[in-house]
């Protein structure tokens, strides 16, 4: 369940994607990647696709570790399979 932002710089929800990104002030659904400092315009879902190097919506992150990339890709696949 989402929580209200109580402090500056605090993540808007408990979603695991916020471990690698931070919300950008003044832009709804804009997230800054903690690995490459790129601003992703599409929210935490596109941030996850950026980190997992999923083709289609956003360019892959050049600085993310292989371990994080595999972890996020696996979690995106599990979420997709649950929706189906």
Secondary structure, 3 states (H helix, E strand, C coil): CCCCCCCCCCCCCCCHHHHCEEECCCCCCEEEECCCCCEEECHHHHHHHHHHCCCCCCCCCCCCCHHHHHHHHHHHHHHHHHHC
